[in-house]
Amino acid sequence: MKRFVQLSCQAMGALAALAAPALAADGEFVNSPSVGAGLILLGAGFGIGKIGASAVESMARQPEASGDIRGSMILSAALIEGVTLLALIVCILAIVLKK
């Protein structure tokens, strides 16, 4: 439970730090696609880090299954990176088309 509260506080702090520049001009979003890109990168980094940590822990517990675990980890990380790249392209297009 302590870990959940700690992660929740970190997430709220990150959102507050990212929201301040976005709400700078009269309550309107100044550059919301760039804030979205930042959130995408934070989420992807957190997700891939969680996958890596879980995979290493699983390999330490069952060394004989390390090949299967490694393959699953690489596949999951590749899927996360693919979705992240797609979302970043959408954010970049939104910034370019906004101008």
FILO-205721 format. One record per residue: y, x, z of N, C-alpha, C in turn; chain; residue in one letter; residue number from 1. Coordinates in pm, 1 decimal, decimal comma. Each point is the difference from the previous one (the first is absolute). Example, Ala and Ser with C-alpha at 12.3 -4.5 7.8 and 13.67 -1.06 7.14 Angstrom:
REM FILO-205721
node nyy:-569,0 nxx:1319,0 nzz:780,0 cayy:119,0 caxx:-89,0 cazz:0,0 cyy:120,0 cxx:90,0 czz:0,0 mol:A type:A seq:1
node nyy:105,0 nxx:-35,0 nzz:-72,0 cayy:119,0 caxx:82,0 cazz:6,0 cyy:109,0 cxx:-77,0 czz:73,0 mol:A type:S seq:2
This chain:
REM FILO-205721
node nyy:-118,9 nxx:81,6 nzz:0,0 cayy:118,9 caxx:-81,6 cazz:0,0 cyy:125,8 cxx:86,4 czz:0,0 mol:A type:M seq:1
node nyy:-6,1 nxx:112,8 nzz:71,9 cayy:114,5 caxx:89,9 cazz:6,6 cyy:31,7 cxx:57,0 czz:-137,7 mol:A type:K seq:2
node nyy:-101,9 nxx:33,3 nzz:-75,6 cayy:18,1 caxx:54,5 cazz:-135,3 cyy:64,6 cxx:-103,8 czz:-91,9 mol:A type:R seq:3
node nyy:-40,0 nxx:-126,4 nzz:12,2 cayy:57,3 caxx:-107,4 cazz:-80,6 cyy:148,6 cxx:-16,4 czz:29,1 mol:A type:F seq:4
node nyy:36,0 nxx:3,1 nzz:126,7 cayy:140,5 caxx:-14,3 cazz:37,9 cyy:79,9 cxx:118,7 czz:-52,1 mol:A type:V seq:5
node nyy:-57,5 nxx:119,2 nzz:8,0 cayy:68,1 caxx:119,9 cazz:-48,2 cyy:23,5 cxx:-8,0 czz:-151,1 mol:A type:Q seq:6
node nyy:-101,1 nxx:-40,6 nzz:-76,5 cayy:15,6 caxx:-12,8 cazz:-144,4 cyy:98,6 cxx:-110,4 czz:-35,9 mol:A type:L seq:7
node nyy:-0,6 nxx:-108,2 nzz:75,8 cayy:94,3 caxx:-109,0 cazz:-25,6 cyy:143,2 cxx:46,0 czz:21,4 mol:A type:S seq:8
node nyy:24,0 nxx:75,5 nzz:105,5 cayy:134,2 caxx:51,5 cazz:26,1 cyy:44,3 cxx:96,6 czz:-108,2 mol:A type:C seq:9
node nyy:-90,2 nxx:84,4 nzz:-48,2 cayy:34,2 caxx:92,9 cazz:-107,2 cyy:32,3 cxx:-74,7 czz:-128,6 mol:A type:Q seq:10
node nyy:-76,5 nxx:-103,6 nzz:-29,8 cayy:25,3 caxx:-78,4 cazz:-120,9 cyy:133,5 cxx:-72,3 czz:9,4 mol:A type:A seq:11
node nyy:31,8 nxx:-55,6 nzz:114,2 cayy:127,8 caxx:-69,2 cazz:16,9 cyy:116,7 cxx:98,1 czz:-11,7 mol:A type:M seq:12
node nyy:-16,6 nxx:119,6 nzz:54,1 cayy:104,6 caxx:101,5 cazz:-11,6 cyy:21,8 cxx:43,0 czz:-144,2 mol:A type:G seq:13
node nyy:-108,8 nxx:17,0 nzz:-73,5 cayy:11,5 caxx:38,4 cazz:-140,6 cyy:67,3 cxx:-109,5 czz:-80,8 mol:A type:A seq:14
node nyy:-35,8 nxx:-125,1 nzz:24,4 cayy:63,4 caxx:-110,6 cazz:-71,1 cyy:147,6 cxx:-10,7 czz:33,8 mol:A type:L seq:15
node nyy:35,6 nxx:21,7 nzz:124,8 cayy:140,8 caxx:-5,9 cazz:39,2 cyy:79,8 cxx:112,0 czz:-65,7 mol:A type:A seq:16
node nyy:-59,3 nxx:118,8 nzz:-8,7 cayy:69,1 caxx:112,1 cazz:-62,7 cyy:18,5 cxx:-22,6 czz:-149,5 mol:A type:A seq:17
node nyy:-96,2 nxx:-63,3 nzz:-63,5 cayy:10,6 caxx:-25,1 cazz:-143,4 cyy:89,1 cxx:-119,4 czz:-31,6 mol:A type:L seq:18
node nyy:13,2 nxx:-92,6 nzz:90,8 cayy:77,9 caxx:-120,5 cazz:-26,8 cyy:149,5 cxx:24,1 czz:13,2 mol:A type:A seq:19
node nyy:41,6 nxx:98,2 nzz:78,8 cayy:142,7 caxx:23,9 cazz:21,9 cyy:75,8 cxx:30,9 czz:-129,4 mol:A type:A seq:20
node nyy:-45,1 nxx:93,3 nzz:-85,1 cayy:74,5 caxx:23,8 cazz:-123,7 cyy:-7,1 cxx:-118,0 czz:-96,4 mol:A type:P seq:21
node nyy:-106,8 nxx:-75,6 nzz:4,6 cayy:-16,9 caxx:-110,8 cazz:-93,9 cyy:96,8 cxx:-113,5 czz:29,7 mol:A type:A seq:22
node nyy:38,8 nxx:-15,4 nzz:124,6 cayy:89,3 caxx:-109,3 cazz:38,7 cyy:144,5 cxx:46,8 czz:17,5 mol:A type:L seq:23
node nyy:37,4 nxx:107,9 nzz:-66,8 cayy:130,1 caxx:61,8 cazz:21,9 cyy:115,4 cxx:-80,6 czz:-58,6 mol:A type:A seq:24
node nyy:-19,2 nxx:-70,8 nzz:-108,3 cayy:111,6 caxx:-65,1 cazz:-68,0 cyy:-3,1 cxx:-151,3 czz:20,9 mol:A type:A seq:25
node nyy:70,5 nxx:-46,4 nzz:100,2 cayy:19,1 caxx:-142,9 cazz:23,5 cyy:-129,5 cxx:-79,6 czz:9,4 mol:A type:D seq:26
node nyy:-102,5 nxx:57,6 nzz:56,1 cayy:-124,9 caxx:-72,2 cazz:17,9 cyy:-83,4 cxx:-12,6 czz:-125,5 mol:A type:G seq:27
node nyy:45,0 nxx:52,9 nzz:-111,5 cayy:-79,1 caxx:-5,2 cazz:-122,6 cyy:-84,0 cxx:126,7 czz:-10,1 mol:A type:E seq:28
node nyy:-113,4 nxx:-13,0 nzz:-62,8 cayy:-83,4 caxx:117,2 cazz:-19,8 cyy:63,0 cxx:88,1 czz:-106,1 mol:A type:F seq:29
node nyy:33,0 nxx:122,0 nzz:37,3 cayy:65,7 caxx:92,7 cazz:-91,4 cyy:-100,6 cxx:56,3 czz:-98,8 mol:A type:V seq:30
node nyy:-107,3 nxx:53,2 nzz:50,2 cayy:-96,9 caxx:67,1 cazz:-85,3 cyy:-140,4 cxx:-35,0 czz:47,1 mol:A type:N seq:31
node nyy:-31,4 nxx:-126,9 nzz:3,2 cayy:-126,2 caxx:-44,0 cazz:57,7 cyy:-122,9 cxx:57,4 czz:-69,7 mol:A type:S seq:32
node nyy:1,0 nxx:26,4 nzz:-132,0 cayy:-119,1 caxx:62,5 cazz:-58,1 cyy:-29,6 cxx:139,0 czz:57,0 mol:A type:P seq:33
node nyy:104,3 nxx:75,1 nzz:34,7 cayy:-26,0 caxx:132,4 cazz:57,1 cyy:-53,8 cxx:-11,7 czz:142,1 mol:A type:S seq:34
node nyy:43,0 nxx:-101,9 nzz:73,7 cayy:-56,7 caxx:-24,9 cazz:133,2 cyy:-146,7 cxx:-39,7 czz:-15,9 mol:A type:V seq:35
node nyy:-27,7 nxx:-81,4 nzz:-101,3 cayy:-138,7 caxx:-38,4 cazz:-27,1 cyy:-86,8 cxx:119,9 czz:-35,0 mol:A type:G seq:36
node nyy:56,4 nxx:92,9 nzz:-77,1 cayy:-75,5 caxx:120,5 cazz:-35,5 cyy:-30,3 cxx:83,1 czz:124,7 mol:A type:A seq:37
node nyy:97,0 nxx:7,4 nzz:90,9 cayy:-23,6 caxx:73,0 cazz:124,8 cyy:-109,2 cxx:-63,7 czz:83,8 mol:A type:G seq:38
node nyy:1,6 nxx:-131,9 nzz:8,0 cayy:-103,6 caxx:-70,4 cazz:76,0 cyy:-137,2 cxx:17,0 czz:-64,8 mol:A type:L seq:39
node nyy:-2,4 nxx:0,3 nzz:-132,4 cayy:-126,8 caxx:20,6 cazz:-71,9 cyy:-58,2 cxx:136,6 czz:34,2 mol:A type:I seq:40
node nyy:84,7 nxx:102,1 nzz:-3,2 cayy:-48,1 caxx:135,1 cazz:29,0 cyy:-44,9 cxx:14,0 czz:145,1 mol:A type:L seq:41
node nyy:72,5 nxx:-63,1 nzz:92,0 cayy:-42,8 caxx:3,5 cazz:140,1 cyy:-136,6 cxx:-66,8 czz:18,2 mol:A type:L seq:42
node nyy:-15,7 nxx:-115,2 nzz:-62,7 cayy:-127,7 caxx:-71,6 cazz:11,2 cyy:-115,4 cxx:76,2 czz:-61,1 mol:A type:G seq:43
node nyy:24,2 nxx:59,7 nzz:-116,4 cayy:-106,7 caxx:76,5 cazz:-65,5 cyy:-37,0 cxx:123,1 czz:81,3 mol:A type:A seq:44
node nyy:100,4 nxx:68,6 nzz:51,4 cayy:-27,6 caxx:118,1 cazz:82,7 cyy:-78,5 cxx:-35,6 czz:125,5 mol:A type:G seq:45
node nyy:38,8 nxx:-109,6 nzz:63,2 cayy:-71,4 caxx:-43,7 cazz:119,7 cyy:-143,6 cxx:-38,9 czz:-33,9 mol:A type:F seq:46
node nyy:-18,3 nxx:-72,4 nzz:-110,6 cayy:-134,3 caxx:-44,8 cazz:-38,8 cyy:-92,6 cxx:115,4 czz:-34,5 mol:A type:G seq:47
node nyy:48,9 nxx:94,8 nzz:-78,3 cayy:-83,6 caxx:113,2 cazz:-38,1 cyy:-27,2 cxx:89,4 czz:120,7 mol:A type:I seq:48
node nyy:97,7 nxx:13,9 nzz:87,9 cayy:-22,8 caxx:76,8 cazz:122,9 cyy:-106,4 cxx:-63,5 czz:87,2 mol:A type:G seq:49
node nyy:2,4 nxx:-132,6 nzz:9,0 cayy:-100,4 caxx:-72,2 cazz:79,6 cyy:-139,1 cxx:15,2 czz:-61,5 mol:A type:K seq:50
node nyy:-6,9 nxx:-5,8 nzz:-133,1 cayy:-128,8 caxx:18,2 cazz:-67,9 cyy:-54,3 cxx:140,1 czz:26,3 mol:A type:I seq:51
node nyy:86,7 nxx:100,3 nzz:-14,3 cayy:-43,6 caxx:138,1 cazz:22,2 cyy:-47,8 cxx:23,9 czz:142,0 mol:A type:G seq:52
node nyy:74,8 nxx:-52,1 nzz:97,1 cayy:-38,6 caxx:18,3 cazz:140,2 cyy:-133,3 cxx:-67,2 czz:30,1 mol:A type:A seq:53
node nyy:-17,9 nxx:-120,2 nzz:-51,4 cayy:-125,8 caxx:-71,7 cazz:23,4 cyy:-117,2 cxx:69,2 czz:-69,1 mol:A type:S seq:54
node nyy:24,9 nxx:52,0 nzz:-119,8 cayy:-107,8 caxx:68,0 cazz:-72,4 cyy:-42,7 cxx:128,1 czz:71,3 mol:A type:A seq:55
node nyy:95,6 nxx:77,1 nzz:47,5 cayy:-34,1 caxx:123,4 cazz:71,1 cyy:-75,0 cxx:-30,8 czz:128,6 mol:A type:V seq:56
node nyy:42,4 nxx:-102,8 nzz:69,9 cayy:-69,6 caxx:-39,0 cazz:123,1 cyy:-142,7 cxx:-46,5 czz:-30,3 mol:A type:E seq:57
node nyy:-15,9 nxx:-75,7 nzz:-108,5 cayy:-133,9 caxx:-46,7 cazz:-37,9 cyy:-89,8 cxx:115,5 czz:-40,9 mol:A type:S seq:58
node nyy:55,3 nxx:96,0 nzz:-72,6 cayy:-79,0 caxx:116,7 cazz:-40,7 cyy:-40,8 cxx:84,7 czz:119,9 mol:A type:M seq:59
node nyy:86,0 nxx:5,5 nzz:101,4 cayy:-34,2 caxx:75,1 cazz:120,7 cyy:-112,2 cxx:-67,9 czz:77,2 mol:A type:A seq:60
node nyy:-4,2 nxx:-131,5 nzz:-5,3 cayy:-105,0 caxx:-73,2 cazz:72,0 cyy:-132,4 cxx:0,2 czz:-74,6 mol:A type:R seq:61
node nyy:7,4 nxx:-7,1 nzz:-134,4 cayy:-121,7 caxx:-3,1 cazz:-82,1 cyy:14,1 cxx:99,6 czz:-115,6 mol:A type:Q seq:62
node nyy:-29,4 nxx:125,9 nzz:24,8 cayy:16,0 caxx:100,4 cazz:-105,9 cyy:-89,8 cxx:-25,0 czz:-121,1 mol:A type:P seq:63
node nyy:-112,0 nxx:-65,3 nzz:20,1 cayy:-92,1 caxx:-23,4 cazz:-112,2 cyy:55,3 cxx:-102,5 czz:-99,2 mol:A type:E seq:64
node nyy:95,7 nxx:-80,6 nzz:40,7 cayy:58,4 caxx:-101,1 cazz:-88,6 cyy:136,2 cxx:43,1 czz:-54,1 mol:A type:A seq:65
node nyy:32,4 nxx:128,1 nzz:10,3 cayy:134,4 caxx:44,1 cazz:-36,9 cyy:28,9 cxx:-17,2 czz:-149,1 mol:A type:S seq:66
node nyy:-100,5 nxx:12,5 nzz:-85,9 cayy:20,9 caxx:-18,1 cazz:-143,4 cyy:42,0 cxx:-142,3 czz:-34,6 mol:A type:G seq:67
node nyy:-68,8 nxx:-96,4 nzz:56,9 cayy:34,8 caxx:-140,6 cazz:-24,3 cyy:137,4 cxx:-34,4 czz:57,5 mol:A type:D seq:68
node nyy:27,3 nxx:51,3 nzz:118,4 cayy:128,6 caxx:-27,5 cazz:64,4 cyy:113,0 cxx:61,8 czz:-81,6 mol:A type:I seq:69
node nyy:-20,4 nxx:123,8 nzz:-47,8 cayy:102,1 caxx:67,0 cazz:-79,2 cyy:29,5 cxx:-77,8 czz:-128,5 mol:A type:R seq:70
node nyy:-105,9 nxx:-47,0 nzz:-65,2 cayy:18,9 caxx:-77,9 cazz:-122,7 cyy:75,7 cxx:-129,2 czz:24,2 mol:A type:G seq:71
node nyy:-34,4 nxx:-68,3 nzz:107,3 cayy:71,0 caxx:-123,9 cazz:34,0 cyy:145,9 cxx:27,3 czz:34,5 mol:A type:S seq:72
node nyy:24,7 nxx:111,8 nzz:68,7 cayy:136,4 caxx:35,7 cazz:36,4 cyy:83,5 cxx:28,7 czz:-124,5 mol:A type:M seq:73
node nyy:-54,6 nxx:75,1 nzz:-93,4 cayy:73,7 caxx:33,4 cazz:-121,9 cyy:26,9 cxx:-125,7 czz:-82,4 mol:A type:I seq:74
node nyy:-98,0 nxx:-88,0 nzz:-9,8 cayy:19,4 caxx:-124,6 cazz:-74,3 cyy:108,4 cxx:-86,9 czz:64,0 mol:A type:L seq:75
node nyy:-4,0 nxx:-13,7 nzz:130,1 cayy:101,3 caxx:-80,5 cazz:70,0 cyy:139,0 cxx:61,0 czz:-14,5 mol:A type:S seq:76
node nyy:11,0 nxx:131,1 nzz:14,5 cayy:130,0 caxx:66,3 cazz:-14,4 cyy:53,0 cxx:-14,5 czz:-142,4 mol:A type:A seq:77
node nyy:-88,7 nxx:7,9 nzz:-99,6 cayy:43,1 caxx:-15,6 cazz:-139,1 cyy:50,6 cxx:-141,6 czz:-26,4 mol:A type:A seq:78
node nyy:-66,1 nxx:-99,8 nzz:57,2 cayy:46,9 caxx:-137,5 cazz:-16,9 cyy:136,4 cxx:-21,6 czz:65,9 mol:A type:L seq:79
node nyy:18,7 nxx:57,3 nzz:117,3 cayy:129,7 caxx:-11,8 cazz:67,2 cyy:108,3 cxx:69,1 czz:-81,7 mol:A type:I seq:80
node nyy:-29,8 nxx:118,8 nzz:-52,1 cayy:98,7 caxx:71,8 cazz:-80,3 cyy:32,3 cxx:-75,4 czz:-128,9 mol:A type:E seq:81
node nyy:-98,7 nxx:-64,7 nzz:-59,3 cayy:24,7 caxx:-77,9 cazz:-121,4 cyy:93,3 cxx:-116,3 czz:25,0 mol:A type:G seq:82
node nyy:-23,6 nxx:-72,7 nzz:107,0 cayy:86,8 caxx:-113,3 cazz:33,7 cyy:139,5 cxx:50,7 czz:36,7 mol:A type:V seq:83
node nyy:7,6 nxx:113,3 nzz:69,4 cayy:128,9 caxx:58,6 cazz:36,3 cyy:78,9 cxx:39,4 czz:-124,0 mol:A type:T seq:84
node nyy:-65,8 nxx:61,7 nzz:-95,0 cayy:66,6 caxx:40,2 cazz:-123,9 cyy:52,4 cxx:-122,0 czz:-75,2 mol:A type:L seq:85
node nyy:-79,9 nxx:-104,4 nzz:-8,4 cayy:43,5 caxx:-122,7 cazz:-66,5 cyy:122,2 cxx:-59,4 czz:70,4 mol:A type:L seq:86
node nyy:-2,5 nxx:-5,0 nzz:131,2 cayy:112,5 caxx:-55,9 cazz:75,5 cyy:125,0 cxx:86,6 czz:-16,1 mol:A type:A seq:87
node nyy:-15,9 nxx:132,7 nzz:-3,4 cayy:115,0 caxx:87,6 cazz:-20,4 cyy:59,5 cxx:-18,2 czz:-138,7 mol:A type:L seq:88
node nyy:-83,0 nxx:-19,3 nzz:-99,7 cayy:50,1 caxx:-24,1 cazz:-135,2 cyy:80,0 cxx:-129,7 czz:-3,4 mol:A type:I seq:89
node nyy:-48,5 nxx:-102,9 nzz:67,8 cayy:73,7 caxx:-126,5 cazz:5,9 cyy:135,5 cxx:20,7 czz:69,1 mol:A type:V seq:90
node nyy:3,1 nxx:77,3 nzz:107,5 cayy:126,4 caxx:26,5 cazz:69,6 cyy:95,4 cxx:80,2 czz:-86,8 mol:A type:C seq:91
node nyy:-52,0 nxx:99,8 nzz:-70,8 cayy:85,5 caxx:81,2 cazz:-87,0 cyy:55,4 cxx:-86,0 czz:-113,7 mol:A type:I seq:92
node nyy:-82,8 nxx:-84,9 nzz:-57,1 cayy:48,7 caxx:-90,0 cazz:-106,7 cyy:106,1 cxx:-96,7 czz:53,6 mol:A type:L seq:93
node nyy:-17,7 nxx:-46,4 nzz:122,5 cayy:99,9 caxx:-89,7 cazz:58,2 cyy:133,2 cxx:72,4 czz:18,7 mol:A type:A seq:94
node nyy:-4,9 nxx:126,1 nzz:38,3 cayy:124,1 caxx:78,0 cazz:16,8 cyy:65,9 cxx:22,8 czz:-136,0 mol:A type:I seq:95
node nyy:-78,9 nxx:37,0 nzz:-99,7 cayy:54,7 caxx:28,6 cazz:-132,5 cyy:56,7 cxx:-125,9 czz:-62,8 mol:A type:V seq:96
node nyy:-70,1 nxx:-110,9 nzz:9,4 cayy:45,2 caxx:-124,4 cazz:-62,4 cyy:116,4 cxx:-63,7 czz:75,6 mol:A type:L seq:97
node nyy:20,0 nxx:38,9 nzz:125,5 cayy:108,4 caxx:-55,0 cazz:80,7 cyy:135,2 cxx:54,2 czz:-46,5 mol:A type:K seq:98
node nyy:0,3 nxx:122,0 nzz:-55,2 cayy:125,5 caxx:64,3 cazz:-39,8 cyy:54,1 cxx:-52,6 czz:-129,0 mol:A type:K seq:99
